[in-house]
Amino acid sequence: MQVDRQQFREEGYNILRSVVPKTELEPLRRSIEHMVDRRKEFSAQRRFPTDPQGGDWESSAQPRLKFDTDCDEMSGSAIEFLLHENTLGVSQQLMKAEHIVPHQFACICSGSQDAGPMRWHRDIGPGEPAPLRGMISNMEHHGPSYLQWNIALYDDSVFWIVPRSHRRMNTEAEHRQLAENPSVPLPDGIPVKLNAGDGVVYTHLLLHWGSYYSSKMRRTLHPGYRPFGFAALPNVHWRHWEPGFYHHLSNTAREQFEVWDALFFQEFDRIVSIFHTIIDEDADRFHSELEALHPSPHERMVSIVMLSKLADKLYNLKHTPANPATLWGNGRDIVYLGNRFTSEQITELWRRFQPLDEKLKLPEATYQPGFQRMSDYNPNDMPVDFGVEDFINSWGTASVPVDS
């Protein structure tokens, strides 16, 4: 399947017809429906007395399958489709890297009742994992480092996008509309009309919207892919899946996931190494490790900002009762990282990031239209006049953190 890389760069998306070959559509529907039935039964069994009969599946406006935990021997083929030339292969065409790896694999489903429109948003937080201008500049220099998909198993026109919004901040008109009502069409928004089997691949930096969640049958695959052997630390560098489902896959697919699992841990170990250079105030080794993590000479501060966010999450892992799964990715991986440090080392690490963290903040928490929540972090702008050497020089000036 051929993609239009130029259109993707300029517009932020490609619509691709017959991503699911006609001969594979019904078998894929059956696999998904088998997972839906299993999840519904599980949800009903786990409901609280105050929940509806079907539990959280019934109460959700947009229930989702999580393939790595919902699949079994009768539905593992749904995961294998995400290794198809029309999914993984297309992602390999759009991202230039040694390896392209699934970050998540899910299916968006219809709820039991009409829930109406959601909010326009980008799939990033305010200033997380880095300010928007930094992530855009990263993409301009290196190409996309994360791809999301919607692949419709039934006709689907719920999804809307604002083409070209991935290369800029919100316009003044968008900002006003999002502040006034984030759940109505934006001036330049368009619906993505997918027939059964069609797909849209897009960057998560694009403004997009779930226009109307209804009880109409919706089964839309929603995988994401990220690179390894890339020019920079990807904007999405964590993962939402963890091993435990390989036995439901063919030997070829299982071997592929084992390779991908190893790549994640190699990167985690690289991050551990770079964090130890910061704790030890070893500037020479820090430069070497940063270059290995982010080989390109462009926008290395963006990767440092993303590392600061991870250091914050590690601090919370060590010093608060937060559930690891609410902090980073699948939860299991941040526990692995946390086990490589003592609480004292993590405190020292977070102390080293304090000057940078302060430069990323606003004077007070504000609601950020398009980012969906309050935050005291600047959603758009990287720190001014603060580069890699300034970060290194700040290590000795940081104060001990009281809170995170």
C-alpha positions as CSV (number, residue, x, y, z in Angstrom):
1,M,0.0,0.0,0.0
2,Q,1.5,3.3,-1.1
3,V,1.3,6.4,1.1
4,D,1.7,10.1,0.3
5,R,4.6,11.2,2.5
6,Q,4.4,14.7,1.3
7,Q,0.7,15.0,2.1
8,F,1.3,13.5,5.5
9,R,4.1,16.1,6.2
10,E,1.9,19.0,5.1
11,E,-1.6,17.9,6.2
12,G,-0.8,15.6,9.1
13,Y,-2.7,12.6,7.9
14,N,-3.3,10.1,5.1
15,I,-6.7,8.4,4.4
16,L,-6.1,4.9,3.0
17,R,-8.8,2.8,1.4
18,S,-9.1,-1.0,2.0
19,V,-6.5,-1.1,4.7
20,V,-8.3,-4.3,5.8
21,P,-8.5,-6.5,2.7
22,K,-12.0,-7.6,1.9
23,T,-11.2,-11.3,2.6
24,E,-9.9,-10.4,6.0
25,L,-12.7,-8.0,7.1
26,E,-15.2,-10.6,8.4
27,P,-12.6,-12.7,10.3
28,L,-11.3,-9.6,11.9
29,R,-14.8,-8.5,12.9
30,R,-15.3,-11.9,14.5
31,S,-12.1,-11.7,16.5
32,I,-13.0,-8.2,17.8
33,E,-16.6,-9.3,18.7
34,H,-15.2,-12.3,20.6
35,M,-13.1,-9.9,22.6
36,V,-16.0,-7.5,23.2
37,D,-18.2,-10.4,24.5
38,R,-15.4,-11.5,26.9
39,R,-14.9,-7.9,28.1
40,K,-18.6,-7.3,28.6
41,E,-18.8,-10.5,30.7
42,F,-15.8,-9.5,32.8
43,S,-17.1,-5.9,33.2
44,A,-20.5,-7.2,34.5
45,Q,-18.8,-9.5,37.0
46,R,-16.7,-6.7,38.4
47,R,-19.3,-4.0,38.7
48,F,-20.0,-2.1,41.9
49,P,-23.5,-2.2,43.4
50,T,-24.0,1.3,42.2
51,D,-23.0,0.5,38.6
52,P,-25.3,-0.4,35.8
53,Q,-25.8,-4.1,35.1
54,G,-23.0,-4.2,32.5
55,G,-20.5,-2.4,34.7
56,D,-18.0,0.1,33.3
57,W,-18.4,-1.2,29.7
58,E,-22.1,-0.2,29.8
59,S,-21.5,3.2,31.5
60,S,-18.6,4.3,29.2
61,A,-19.4,6.7,26.3
62,Q,-16.6,5.1,24.3
63,P,-15.6,1.7,25.6
64,R,-12.3,0.3,24.3
65,L,-10.6,-3.0,24.0
66,K,-7.0,-3.4,25.0
67,F,-5.8,-6.2,22.9
68,D,-2.9,-7.4,25.0
69,T,-5.2,-8.2,27.9
70,D,-8.5,-8.9,26.0
71,C,-7.3,-11.3,23.4
72,D,-7.2,-15.1,23.7
73,E,-6.5,-18.0,21.4
74,M,-9.6,-17.2,19.4
75,S,-8.7,-13.5,18.8
76,G,-4.9,-13.2,18.7
77,S,-5.3,-12.7,14.9
78,A,-6.5,-9.1,15.7
79,I,-3.0,-8.4,17.1
80,E,-1.3,-10.0,14.1
81,F,-3.2,-7.7,11.8
82,L,-1.3,-4.8,13.3
83,L,1.9,-6.4,11.9
84,H,0.3,-6.4,8.4
85,E,1.9,-4.6,5.4
86,N,-1.1,-2.3,5.4
87,T,-0.6,-1.2,9.0
88,L,3.0,-1.8,10.2
89,G,4.2,-1.6,6.6
90,V,2.6,1.8,6.0
91,S,4.0,3.1,9.3
92,Q,7.4,2.0,8.2
93,Q,7.0,4.1,5.0
94,L,6.0,7.2,7.0
95,M,8.6,7.0,9.7
96,K,12.3,6.7,8.8
97,A,13.9,4.5,11.4
98,E,15.6,1.1,11.9
99,H,12.6,-0.4,13.7
100,I,8.9,0.6,13.9
101,V,7.2,-0.9,16.9
102,P,3.6,-0.9,18.2
103,H,3.0,1.5,21.1
104,Q,-0.6,0.5,21.8
105,F,-3.2,-1.7,20.2
106,A,-6.8,-1.0,21.0
107,C,-10.3,-0.9,19.4
108,I,-12.8,2.0,19.9
109,C,-16.3,0.6,20.4
110,S,-19.8,2.1,20.5
111,G,-21.4,2.6,23.9
112,S,-24.8,1.4,25.0
113,Q,-26.4,4.8,24.6
114,D,-25.9,8.1,22.8
115,A,-23.4,10.2,24.6
116,G,-23.0,13.2,22.2
117,P,-19.8,15.0,21.2
118,M,-16.5,15.0,23.0
119,R,-13.9,17.8,23.0
120,W,-11.4,18.9,20.3
121,H,-7.9,18.1,21.5
122,R,-4.4,17.1,20.6
123,D,-3.2,13.8,22.2
124,I,-0.7,15.6,24.4
125,G,-0.9,17.2,27.8
126,P,-0.1,20.9,28.5
127,G,3.7,20.9,28.1
128,E,3.8,17.1,28.1
129,P,5.9,15.3,27.2
130,A,7.3,18.7,25.9
131,P,5.9,22.0,24.8
132,L,4.1,21.9,21.5
133,R,6.5,24.1,19.6
134,G,9.4,21.8,20.7
135,M,7.6,18.7,19.5
136,I,6.6,20.4,16.2
137,S,10.2,21.5,15.6
138,N,11.3,17.9,16.4
139,M,8.9,16.7,13.7
140,E,10.0,19.3,11.2
141,H,13.7,18.3,11.6
142,H,13.3,14.5,11.9
143,G,9.9,13.5,10.5
144,P,7.0,12.0,12.6
145,S,8.0,10.0,15.6
146,Y,4.6,8.7,16.4
147,L,1.6,7.5,14.3
148,Q,-1.9,6.8,15.3
149,W,-4.5,5.0,13.3
150,N,-8.3,4.7,13.1
151,I,-9.2,1.6,11.0
152,A,-13.0,1.2,10.6
153,L,-14.5,-2.3,10.6
154,Y,-17.9,-0.7,10.0
155,D,-18.6,2.6,8.2
156,D,-17.4,5.4,10.5
157,S,-17.6,9.2,10.3
158,V,-17.3,10.1,14.0
159,F,-13.7,11.3,13.7
160,W,-12.9,14.9,12.6
161,I,-9.5,16.6,12.1
162,V,-8.1,20.1,11.4
163,P,-5.6,19.5,8.5
164,R,-2.2,21.2,8.9
165,S,-2.9,22.0,12.6
166,H,0.0,19.7,13.6
167,R,2.5,22.3,12.4
168,R,1.3,25.3,14.4
169,M,-0.3,26.5,17.6
170,N,-4.0,27.1,17.9
171,T,-5.2,30.1,15.9
172,E,-6.9,33.0,17.7
173,A,-10.2,31.9,16.3
174,E,-9.7,28.3,17.4
175,H,-8.5,29.4,20.8
176,R,-11.7,31.5,21.3
177,Q,-14.0,28.7,20.0
178,L,-12.3,26.0,22.2
179,A,-12.5,28.2,25.2
180,E,-16.2,28.9,24.6
181,N,-17.3,25.5,23.5
182,P,-14.8,22.7,22.6
183,S,-17.5,20.3,21.4
184,V,-18.7,21.9,18.2
185,P,-17.1,21.9,14.7
186,L,-14.0,24.2,14.3
187,P,-13.9,26.4,11.2
188,D,-11.3,24.4,9.3
189,G,-12.4,21.0,10.7
190,I,-13.4,18.2,8.4
191,P,-15.0,14.8,9.0
192,V,-12.9,11.7,8.1
193,K,-15.4,9.4,6.3
194,L,-14.3,5.8,6.4
195,N,-16.0,2.9,4.8
196,A,-15.7,-0.5,6.4
197,G,-12.0,-1.5,5.9
198,D,-10.7,2.0,5.4
199,G,-8.2,3.7,7.7
200,V,-6.7,7.1,8.5
201,V,-3.2,7.4,9.8
202,Y,-2.3,10.7,11.5
203,T,0.0,12.4,13.9
204,H,-1.2,12.9,17.5
205,L,-0.2,16.6,17.3
206,L,-3.1,17.2,15.0
207,L,-6.3,18.8,16.4
208,H,-9.0,16.1,16.3
209,W,-12.5,15.4,17.6
210,G,-14.9,12.7,18.4
211,S,-17.9,14.4,16.9
212,Y,-20.7,12.2,18.2
213,Y,-20.5,9.1,20.3
214,S,-23.7,7.0,19.7
215,S,-25.0,3.5,20.2
216,K,-24.5,2.9,16.4
217,M,-22.2,-0.1,15.8
218,R,-18.6,1.1,16.0
219,R,-15.6,-1.1,15.9
220,T,-12.6,1.0,14.9
221,L,-9.1,-0.3,15.4
222,H,-6.9,2.3,17.1
223,P,-3.2,1.2,17.1
224,G,-0.2,3.5,17.5
225,Y,3.4,3.0,16.3
226,R,6.8,4.5,17.4
227,P,10.3,4.2,16.0
228,F,13.6,2.8,17.4
229,G,16.9,3.8,15.8
230,F,15.4,7.2,15.2
231,A,17.2,10.6,15.0
232,A,15.7,11.7,18.3
233,L,13.9,10.5,21.4
234,P,10.3,10.0,20.1
235,N,7.6,12.3,21.3
236,V,5.8,9.1,22.5
237,H,8.5,6.9,24.0
238,W,6.6,4.7,26.4
239,R,4.2,1.8,25.6
240,H,0.8,0.7,26.8
241,W,1.2,-3.1,26.2
242,E,3.2,-5.6,28.2
243,P,4.1,-9.2,27.5
244,G,1.7,-11.9,28.5
245,F,-0.2,-12.5,25.3
246,Y,2.5,-14.0,23.1
247,H,1.2,-17.5,23.5
248,H,-1.9,-16.4,21.5
249,L,0.2,-15.5,18.5
250,S,1.9,-17.4,15.7
251,N,5.6,-18.2,16.1
252,T,6.6,-15.5,13.7
253,A,4.5,-12.8,15.5
254,R,5.7,-14.0,18.9
255,E,9.4,-13.7,17.8
256,Q,8.7,-10.2,16.5
257,F,7.2,-9.0,19.8
258,E,10.1,-10.5,21.7
259,V,12.5,-8.4,19.6
260,W,10.4,-5.3,20.2
261,D,10.2,-6.0,23.9
262,A,14.0,-6.1,24.0
263,L,14.2,-2.8,22.1
264,F,12.1,-1.1,24.8
265,F,14.4,-2.4,27.6
266,Q,17.5,-1.3,25.7
267,E,16.1,2.2,25.6
268,F,15.1,2.1,29.3
269,D,18.7,1.1,30.1
270,R,19.9,4.0,28.0
271,I,17.7,6.3,30.0
272,V,18.9,4.8,33.3
273,S,22.5,5.5,32.2
274,I,21.8,9.1,31.3
275,F,20.0,9.7,34.6
276,H,23.0,8.4,36.5
277,T,25.3,10.8,34.6
278,I,23.0,13.6,35.8
279,I,23.0,12.4,39.4
280,D,26.8,12.1,39.3
281,E,27.2,15.5,37.6
282,D,29.3,13.8,34.9
283,A,29.0,16.3,32.0
284,D,31.2,14.4,29.6
285,R,29.3,11.1,30.0
286,F,26.0,13.0,29.8
287,H,27.0,14.5,26.4
288,S,27.9,11.0,25.2
289,E,24.7,9.4,26.5
290,L,22.5,12.2,25.2
291,E,24.0,11.9,21.7
292,A,23.3,8.1,21.8
293,L,19.7,8.8,22.8
294,H,19.2,11.7,20.4
295,P,21.7,11.4,17.6
296,S,20.6,14.4,15.6
297,P,22.2,17.8,16.6
298,H,18.8,19.4,16.3
299,E,16.4,20.0,19.3
300,R,18.2,18.0,21.9
301,M,16.7,20.2,24.5
302,V,13.3,18.7,23.6
303,S,14.6,15.3,24.6
304,I,16.0,16.8,27.9
305,V,12.5,18.2,28.6
306,M,10.9,14.8,28.0
307,L,13.5,13.3,30.4
308,S,12.6,15.9,33.0
309,K,8.9,14.7,32.8
310,L,10.0,11.1,33.3
311,A,12.2,12.1,36.3
312,D,9.2,13.8,37.8
313,K,7.2,10.6,37.4
314,L,10.0,8.6,39.0
315,Y,10.0,11.0,41.9
316,N,6.3,10.4,42.4
317,L,6.8,6.6,42.1
318,K,9.3,6.7,44.9
319,H,7.7,9.3,47.2
320,T,3.9,9.0,46.7
321,P,1.4,6.1,46.8
322,A,0.5,6.7,43.1
323,N,-0.4,3.7,41.0
324,P,2.5,3.1,38.6
325,A,0.0,2.6,35.7
326,T,-1.2,6.2,36.2
327,L,2.3,7.6,36.0
328,W,3.8,6.3,32.8
329,G,2.8,3.8,30.1
330,N,1.8,0.4,31.3
331,G,3.1,0.9,34.8
332,R,5.4,-2.1,34.7
333,D,8.1,-0.3,32.8
334,I,8.3,2.6,35.2
335,V,8.7,0.1,38.1
336,Y,11.6,-1.4,36.1
337,L,13.2,2.1,35.8
338,G,12.5,2.9,39.5
339,N,14.2,-0.3,40.7
340,R,17.4,1.0,39.2
341,F,17.6,3.9,41.6
342,T,17.4,4.4,45.4
343,S,14.9,7.0,46.7
344,E,17.8,9.2,47.5
345,Q,19.1,9.0,44.0
346,I,15.7,9.9,42.5
347,T,15.4,12.8,44.9
348,E,18.8,14.0,43.7
349,L,17.9,13.5,40.0
350,W,14.7,15.5,40.4
351,R,16.6,18.2,42.2
352,R,18.9,18.5,39.2
353,F,15.9,19.0,36.9
354,Q,14.4,21.7,39.1
355,P,15.8,24.8,37.3
356,L,14.6,23.5,33.9
357,D,11.2,22.5,35.4
358,E,10.7,26.1,36.7
359,K,11.5,27.5,33.3
360,L,8.7,25.3,31.8
361,K,6.1,26.6,34.2
362,L,3.6,29.5,33.9
363,P,3.0,31.9,36.8
364,E,-0.2,30.0,37.7
365,A,-2.4,27.1,36.6
366,T,-4.7,28.0,33.7
367,Y,-7.1,26.1,31.5
368,Q,-5.5,25.4,28.1
369,P,-8.0,25.1,25.2
370,G,-7.1,22.1,23.1
371,F,-5.3,20.4,25.9
372,Q,-8.4,19.6,27.9
373,R,-7.3,20.4,31.4
374,M,-5.8,23.0,33.8
375,S,-2.0,23.1,34.2
376,D,0.7,25.4,35.4
377,Y,3.0,24.3,32.6
378,N,3.4,26.3,29.4
379,P,1.7,24.2,26.7
380,N,3.4,25.8,23.7
381,D,6.8,27.3,24.4
382,M,10.2,25.9,25.1
383,P,12.4,27.8,27.6
384,V,14.1,30.8,26.1
385,D,17.9,31.0,26.0
386,F,18.3,27.7,27.9
387,G,20.3,25.1,26.0
388,V,22.1,21.9,26.8
389,E,25.1,23.6,28.4
390,D,22.8,25.8,30.5
391,F,21.1,22.7,31.7
392,I,24.4,21.1,32.7
393,N,25.5,24.4,34.4
394,S,22.2,24.5,36.4
395,W,22.9,21.2,38.2
396,G,24.8,22.9,41.0
397,T,22.2,25.6,41.5
398,A,19.1,23.5,42.1
399,S,17.2,23.5,45.3
400,V,15.9,20.4,47.1
401,P,12.3,19.7,45.9
402,V,9.5,19.9,48.5
403,D,6.8,18.6,46.2
404,S,6.4,17.3,42.7
